[in-house]
Structure formats: C-alpha cells, structure tokens
C-alpha cells in the first residue's frame, strides 16, 4: 500500500516574491493553483490542449 510522505511546510519565499513581482505569474497562480491539505503545498491544474485551438464539434 502507498504511504504518504511525512508532511512538512515547504519554504514559499520564492513563490511569494514572484507572486508580488510578476502580474503574469500571479494570474497563472490564481487560475491554476488550489489549496492542498498540507500547509505550504498546492495542487497545480494544467491543460494539455494546444493553445488557441478549439475542439472539433
């Protein structure tokens, strides 16, 4: 059975600095990062669709 790693808070100073300094990164983070049950961690959502393409209907 899979055992989850021991939880621990990750240092988020580089993240916070980039979030404050870069509006494009901030927009990406606001859209694609979601809270994780372990403090200091996040869930990242990514899309594997080609950028700017529409699905055929």
Buried (B, 14 or more C-beta within 10 A) or exposed (E): EEEEEEEEEEEEEEBEEBBEEEEEEEEBBEEEBEEEEBEEEBEEEEEEEEEEEEEEE
